[in-house]
Amino acid sequence: TTLLSETRGSFFALAWALFFLGLLSLRRRHLKLRSVVLSALIAAIAATLFWLGNVEMISARFAQAQQDIALYEAGKADTSIGARFEMWRFAWQEGSSYPLIGPGTAQLNVDKDGWRSAADLAPFGHLHNEFLDAFARRGLLGLAAVLYLFLVPLWLYRRGEERDSPDAAALRLAGRAQVLLYS
């Protein structure tokens, strides 16, 4: 999906999930030197093949991201990345204004309409980050609930790890990947 969508978010999600799944795999193997070297070698080969096969696409997306960031720093927030930065800035401000239980969606939309920004946030129903959106809408309690919903399944998929059959280990890995990729 990363190759087909060519989105920055999918590249980030892939790197995020592979990093944590690699750590979990190493933990399962009790950090033996052979396992660490093998995991690092596989990751390096995969990254090299991915990079070599998609150099033009990756370079173009990276250049576009750099240009969007430069435009945002110059005060122009109507780019893809600029709009995200403004959403995140608004989410932080909104959550800080209502820290414990948040304003709720109705008040958030009223506040969003009154937000002075170079980017128009009104068309966006979600603030493009699960954790900041939860903090902005439902405060620290809402953020804690979202973290709970991510961390508990990760913890549950950890149980019984030492005596896993290969099938159980594969299912556990799939469950962890699902949680990590959604997060």
N, C-alpha and C positions, 0 to 999 in steps of 0.2 A: 504493500500500500504506500510505503514511503516513496518508492520509485514512480508509481503511477500518479500520486497526488502532487508530487513536487512542491509540497508546502514546507515552510520552515518548522511548523509545529510537528509535522510527522518526523522530520529529521531529529528534532529535539526529543520527541517521545521514544524514538528508536534508541537513541543514545542513552536516555534515562533508564529505560527498561533493561537494556543490555548490561549496563553498569551494575544495577542492583541484582539482576539475575546472576551475573558473574560472581558477585560477592556472596550471594546465597549458595551458589554452587561450590565455591571455595570453602565455605563454612561446612557444607555437607562432607567435603573431603578432608576436613580437619587440617587445612592449610599445609599439606605436604608440598615440598619443593617441586616435585614433579607435576603436581596439579596446578600450582601457581604458574610455572613455566609454560605448561601446555595451554592453560587458559589465556595467558598473555599472547602466546604465539597465534592461537586461533583468532583472537580479537585483532591482532595486528594484520594478519592475512586477510580477514574479512574487511577491515577498514581500508586496506590498500586496494583490494579488488573493487570495493564499492566506489572508492575515490577515482580510480582509473577508469572505471566504466561510466562515470557520470561527471567528469571534470567540467565540461562546459555548463551543464545544468547547475552544478554546485557553485561554480564561479559566478554565474549570472545571478543566482539567488543571493549569494553572499554580497555581491556588488550592490544589488538592489537594497539589501538590508543596510549596508553602510551608507548609501545615499539617503535612505529614509531617516536614519539616525541623525545624519548631518542636517537634513532639512528640519527635523524636530528641534535640534539644538539651535537652529536659526529662527525658531518661532513658528514654523509651518507644521501643523499637526494633522493635516488632512491626508496623510499617507497611511498605508496599512500599519506600519509600526508606530507612527505618531499617534494614530487613533487608539492603539492599544496602550501606549504610555499614558495618554490622557484618561482612558478608562481606569487604569490602575491608580493613577494619581487621585482621580475622583473617588474610587473605592476606598483608598486609604483615608482620605479626608472624611468621607461619609461614615466609615467605621469608627474613626476617631471622634466624630461628633456624637455618636450614639454607641459608646463602647460596650456596654454590657449585653443588651438584648437587640440592638440595632433598630432602625426605623421601620422595617418592613418594606415590602415591595411598593406599596402605594406611595408612601412618603419618599422612598428612594427615587421613584419616577418623577415626583414633583421637584425634588432637589436636583435631579439630573437635568430637567428642563431649564432650571435657573442657573445651571453651572456655566460660568463664563470661560470659554475655551476656544481655541482655534479649530477644534474638531467638534462636529455635531454628534453628541452621544445619544440623542433621542432615539434614533432607529435601532439601537442595540438593546436587546432584552437581557443580555448576559454581559457581564463585565470582562469577559475573555480570560478569566482565571478563576478556577473553581474555589480556591481558598480566599482570594480577595473578594469575590462575589458574595460568599457566605459571610465574611466579616462585615461587608458593607450593608447587607440586608438584615442579618440576624445577630450582629455583634460578636463578642468573644464566645458567647454560649453557642451560637450557630457555627462558628469556626470550630469549636471543640467537638460539636456533633459531627461535622464533616470529617475531621481528622479521625474520630472514633470509627466512622463508617469505612475508612480506608485501612486503618491500622489493625482493627480486630480481625478482618478476613486474612490479612497478611500473617497475623499471629496464629490464627486457626490453621492455616495451610502449613505451618511449621510443625505442628503436633505429630508425633509418631515418626519423625524423620529418620531416626537412627535405624529403624527396622523396616524400612520401606522395600517393597518389591519394585521392580522397574516400572510396572504399570502405575502403581501408587505415586512413585516419584514423578512420572510424566504428568499425571493429573494435578499433582501439587504444583509443579512448575507452570502448568497452564493456568491454574487459579491465581498464582502470584503474578504471572504476566498480565492477566486480565486487570487485576487491581492496579498494578503499576502503570500500564498503558492508559487506563482511564484517568489516573491521578495526574 
